[in-house]
Amino acid sequence: MQLTRILEQEPEHHRARLLLGQVFWNQQDDRAFREWSMVPPEASQEYGISAYLAGVANLDRGRAGVAESHLLAAIQYRPKYTPAIDALVNLY
């Protein structure tokens, strides 16, 4: 897979990690959570997206409490990111 090759050469390529996580999640593979968790908070834009993706995935798994904490983190790092805001509103 092209994304894994990119990450082998450039482990800090956060967008590739986000995409690989989405590929895993589309296959219902929990390795998605590992990929998303490897995006550090210092990469604030990508971190906000990874937190959102983890939040929505946890909602799909029925883990509302875990989802809430991820969605709140997403909003903290990307305050105007409407998908995270909408997901949190729907959760409440």
Stockholm file with secondary structure:
# STOCKHOLM 1.0

chainA/1-92         MQLTRILEQEPEHHRARLLLGQVFWNQQDDRAFREWSMVPPEASQEYGISAYLAGVANLDRGRAGVAESHLLAAIQYRPKYTPAIDALVNLY
#=GR chainA/1-92 SS CHHHHHHHHCTTCHHHHHHHHHHHHHTTCTHHHHHHHTSCTTSHHHHHHHHHHHHHHHHHTTCHHHHHHHHHHHHHHSTTCHHHHHHHHHHC
#=GC SS_cons        CHHHHHHHHCTTCHHHHHHHHHHHHHTTCTHHHHHHHTSCTTSHHHHHHHHHHHHHHHHHTTCHHHHHHHHHHHHHHSTTCHHHHHHHHHHC
//
